[in-house]
Amino acid sequence: MLVITRREGEEVVIGDPASPIGVIRIVNIKGDRVRVAFEFPRTVEVHRREVADQILAAGDNADRGIIGSIRPATEGG
């Protein structure tokens, strides 16, 4: 496991820097909460751990329908 320190507004590039797979950006840090933005192609699945665990628990052959919902980000909150 790689552990790095980033400040608000800083990024981590995943893959070849000339043609990255994706970028992770620290959007906001407020108290013990960190907002992280993921910029990946739509073909790359990105899940929170609890959602990934639900997908695995449903089994490999299960219909991979929508488990949760995504709400648009709001500025400053």
Secondary structure, 3 states (H helix, E strand, C coil): CCCCCCCCCCEEEECCCCCCCEEEEEEEEECCEEEEEEECCCCCCCCCHHHHHHHHHHCCCCCCCCCCCCCCCCCCC
